[in-house]
Amino acid sequence: MTDTSNTRPADGEAQAPRQSRLLRLMRYIPLIAPVLLWTVPCWMLLHTGQHWPVPVTLVGTAVFALGLVGMPLAMMRGHGRRQQDRAAIVGDTLLGASWVLFTWSVLLGVLLRLALTVAGVGESQDRARIVTWAILGTTAVLLAWGYAEARRVPRVRRLDVLLPRLGAGLDGTRVVLITDTHYGPLDRTRWSARVCETVNTLEADLVCHTGDIADGTAERRRAQAVPLGTVRATRARVYVTGNHEYYSEAQGWVDLMGELGWEPLRNRHLLLERGGDTLVVAGVDDVTAESSGLAGHRAHLAGALDGADPDLPVLLLAHQPKFVDRAAADGIDLQLSGHTHGGQIWPFHHLVRIDQPALAGLSHHGTRTLLYTSRGTGFWGPPFRVFAPSEITLLVLRSPHLPTSP
């Protein structure tokens, strides 16, 4: 790999993205969401015709009230100024559990009750209690399964990606993508080591990490991140920042990744050369970097490509899929991103789609640009993944100038 770019992008070119309606709405979510997440299930499970004994109703209501008060307090202590890991674990777990309970309280509370009524099953109280037990059973199963999914080593997703401008000498180049590891309050040092062992079985030419390494500073999460230093690649290991780095002293993560032998592509590029052909491997800071106030941090595509031959194919690392609009305008061949987690806990993916142009997988943008969006290697916050499995991705780059290898 050859470094050919300028590491100091010019100031003042990128425009700050305009505030969207979604972002304005999100200001009120911390106030509205906990109330909905706890009061709706409370009403559906206890107060819609079940006629439970009074002690059951009182205890159940008290449990929901405790969740309504305790979840925000735990999250504030865990993710606010105090940064208490135990509180974060409690708050995050309650958030995930309440989201699943809320979702299925609404779905089963309406659809199952309607079906039972149409089918003429039992009296009103019987139907209400059947729905309650169905909601509780479904929630318990999904949370147990979702926890196992979040904590396991991700399965490897393999796919061939045809790049029309890729030279024949680079056909078969193996690119491994990991992203959104989110090392955090739950210690995942052993999990991290096992992920890196899996990556090393893939015999990659290039290994990429597209950001959101951790929730917390490099100093606090160092032990969980250290196994990344064992990752092997025949050409290079490259990394770009995600938005969560900018919540936790991003420069510390850039420095640690450099210490571990990874190339932080902060608005710069490298050249991957093989068989007489060349691929530009570029990276940009996350789109939130400029608002972080850190000197020199911002997404600057022109700086990342400065000095690169415009006739060469470009592989771009950018944490958020929505950067693809800029990538397509510049004729980038392939962008690799993460950030979405595939929604992580269904049906949250509907909200993700409002903010991002892609949720997971390979998509086409503009006349030439391909975008691959990973569902992420780890998980953020709630230790659950429901209908959104994690992944380690192996992309085999293919050239149209040679037949695809068997």
N, C-alpha and C positions, 0 to 999 in steps of 0.2 A: 504494500500500500504506500502511496506517495501523497504527502500533504502538499497541496498547491494553493491553498486559499489564505485570505487575510482574516485573522482572528478578531479584528477590530472593525465591526460594521459602522458605517457612517451614521451619524445621528440625524433624526428628523425626517426620515423618508416614510416609514410605516405610519399609517393613520390609526388612531385608537378606534376600535369598532364601536359603532353607535349602540347605545343601550337599547336593547330589545324590550318588547312588552313582557316577554317571559322573565327577564331579569328584574323588571320593576315589580312583577307579581311575586317573585321569589322573596322579596323583602318581607312579605307578610306571612310566608309559609311557616317560619318558626313559631308564629303565634297561633295560626289556624290549625296546622297539621296535628299537634298533640291532642287538641280538643276533639277533632274528628276521629283520630285513630283510636281513642279510648271510649268516647261516648257512644259512637255508633254501635260497636260490638256489645257494649253494656246494655244498650236499649234492645238490640236484636236478641240477645241471649237470655235476658232476664225480665223484660218488661213488655213483651208483645204477645201476651196471652198464655204464657207457660203456667202461670199460677203456682209458682214454686212455694214451698213453705216459707214463712216469713224469715226464719234464720238464714235460709239459703239465699234469699233475695238480698238481705242486709249484708251478709258476708261477701257475696259476689259483687255488690255495688261498691263496698269498701275496697275490695281488691282493685277494681277499675279506677277508683278515685286515687288510690295509692300509686298506680301506674301513671295516671295523668300528671300527678305532682312529681313523682320520683324520676321519671324518664328525663324530663328537661333538666332537672337539677343534676342528675348524674352526668348528663352530656356536657353541661356547662363546667362541671368540675373536671371532667375528663378531657375535654377539648378546648377549654378556655385557658385562662392564665395559669391555673394550677397544674394542668396537664397530669392529672392523676390517672395512671393506667387502669387501676381497678375500677374506678368510677366510669372510665370510658368503656370498659368491657360490659359493665352493667347497663349503661345507657344505650350502647350500640345494640346489645342483645335485645333489650326491651323494644327498641325501635324496629328491629327486624321482625320480632314476634308480633308486635302490634300491627305492623303493615300487613302481614299474612292474615292475621285474625280479622282485620278490617276488610280486606279484599274478599275473603270467603264469607264473612258475615253478610256483606252486600249481595254477593252472587247467589249463595245458597238461601239467604234470607228471602230473596225475591223469587228466584227461579224454582227452587225445590218446593217452597211453600205453594207456589202456583200449581206446580205439577201434582202435588199431593191433593190440593183442593179439587183440581179437575178430575183426578182419579177417584175422588170420593173416599180417601183414606182417613178413617177415624174422625173424631170430633176436632173442633178447633184447638183445644188444649193439646190433644195428642199430636196434631200436626206441628204445633209450635215446639213441642219438646223433641220431636224427631229432627226438626231442623236444627235445634240447638246442639243435639248430640252429633249430628252430621258436621256442623261447623267446627265443633271442638275436635272431633276425630280427624277431619281433613287437615286442620291446622297442625295438630300434633304430628301427623305423618309427614307433612310437607316440611316442617321445621326440622325434624330428625333427618330426613333425606337431604334437605338443603344444607344442614350443618356438615354432614359427611361430604357432600359435593364441594363445599368451600374449603375444607381442610385437606382434601386429598391432593396428591401430586397430579397436575393437569394431564389429560390425555394429549397426545401429539396429533395435531391436525396437519395433514400433508396435502399440498396441491401444487400443480405445475402452473406457472404464470408465463404466458407468451408475451414477449416484448418485441414489437416489430423492429425496433432500432438496435436490438442487442446483437453484437457481433458473434459469429460462429464460435470463436475461441472461448466465449463466455457461456456457451450453452451448457446447461447442467450445473451452473453455479448454485450452491446450496446456501440459502439465507434462513437463519433461525431467528424468530421474533419472540421475545418475552417482553412483557409490559405490565404496568399496574400491579407490581408485587405488593405494594402497600404494607411493608413491614410495620408493625404497630404494637398496640398494647398487648395483644396475645403473642407470646414469644413463639416465633416460627423459625428458629435457627435450624432445627433438624429438617423442617419442610424445605427451607431455602437450599440446604445442602443436597437434598434429594432432587429438587428441581434442576440444580446445576449438573448433577450426575446424569439426569435424563437428557439434558441439552448436549452433554458430551458424547452421548451415544449416537448423535445425529450426524457427526462428522461434518460440521458446518465449515464453509469457507468464510462466512461473515455471520456474526451474532449481533443482534440489535436489541437494545432496551429503549423503548420509547416513552420512558418517564413514569412518574408517580411511583418512585422506588419505595417510599415509606411515608408514614404519618408520624412526624417527629423529626428532630434534628439528626444529622449524621452521627453526632456524638452519642445520642441516646439509642439509636437503632443500629449502631455499628456492628454488633455481634451478629445480627440477623443478615446484614448485607455482606459481611466478609466472604461467605462462600461464593459470591459472584466472582471473586478473584480466581477461582478454580476453573472457570469456564474456559473451554478451548475452542479456538477457531484457526484455520490455516492461514487466513489473511488478516482479519482484524475483528475487534469487539468495539462497537460504537454505541453511544448513548446520547439522548437528548433529554432535556428537562420536561417535566409535566407540571400541571398547575399545583399539585400538592407540594412540590419542592419549594414553591414560593410562599407556602404557609410555614415553612420550617427551615429557614436559612439556606436557600438554594445553593449559594456558593460553597457551602460546606459539603453538599452532596456532589457537586462538580469536582471538588478537590478529592473527595474520597474515591469516586469512581476512577479518577486519574491515578490515584495511588494503587488501586486494585488492578490496574493495567488496561482499563477501558479508555477509549478515545472520546472525550466529550466533544460532540460536534455542535459547538455553539456558534451558529451562523457561519459555518465553514464547511469544507468538503475534503474528501480524500479520493484517490483514484485506485480502483481495483483493476489490475491488469492481468490478463491471462490469454495465452494463445495468440498474442498479437492484437488483442482487442481490449478496450478500456470501458469501464463503467464508472461514472461519477457517483459517489456515495456522499450525499449532503445531509445536513441536519440544521434545524432551526430551534431556537428557544420556544417555549410554550407561548401561546397568544396572550396569556395573562402576565407575561414577564415584565412588560413595560410598566404596567400599573403597580408593580411590586416596589418600585423605587430603587431597586438595585442598579447601580451604575453599570451600563453596558449590556444589560439584560433586556432583550426584546426579540420578537420574531422578525427576522430580516432575511428574506429569501434572496434578494439581490446580493447581499453580502455573502450568503452561503455559496452562491454560484460564481462569485467574482473570480475571474481567471480561468474558469472551466470552458472547454471547447463546446460551443453550442450545438455542434453536430453529434456529440456523444450522448448516449442514453443516460438518464439520471434516476437514481433511486434516492428518494427523499424521506427522511425521518421527521415527523411532526406529530406531537402528542395527540392533538385533537383532530378528528376527521374534518371538521369544518375549515381547516386550513386548505383543504383541497381546492377551494375556489381560486385561491392565489396560485396554487400549484398548477391547476389546469390552464390558467391564463398565461403561465410561463412555459407551458408545454412539457411539464415534468412527465416522465414515463410511468413511474410507480411511486406512490406515497404509502408509507407504512405508519399506522396510527393505532392507538388504544383508546383509553379514556372512557368509553361507553360501558364497559363491563357486560355488554350485551343486555343491559338492563338490570342484571344481577338478581333481582327478585321480581318475578312476574307479578303484576303487569306494569312495572315501573318503566319498561321499555317504551311505552307510549309517551311518557314525559321526555325521555331521552331523545326521541325522534323530533320533538319540537325544536330542540337546540342543535341537533347534529344531522348532517345529510345522510349518514349511514350508521347502522347499528352494529353489524358484524359481517364479515366475509368480504368478498371481492366485488367491487362496483366500478362502473365506467363513468367518467366525468369529462365533459368537453370532447374534443376530437381525438385526443390521444391518451389522456391520463387515466391510469388505473389506481384505485384506492383499495388497500387491504386494511380492514379494521378488525383488530383482535378483540375477543371478548375478555381479554385480560388473563394474567397468570395467577393473581391472588384475588383478594376481595377487599372492598373498602367498608369500614364500619361494621355493620351487622354481619356476624360470621355465618352467613347463609347464602346459598346460590340456588334459586328455584327457577327451573326451566331456562337457565342461562349458564351452561357449563363453562368452566375455565379452560384455557388452552395454552399449549406451547405450539408454536406454528413453524412448520418447515415449508418454505417456499422454494421450489426449484425453478430457476429462471430458464426460460427456453427461447432460443433464437429461431426465427423462421428460415434461416439460411442453412439449417441442417435438419434432417428428419429427427423427430423426437426419439430419444434413446428408449429401448425397451425397459 
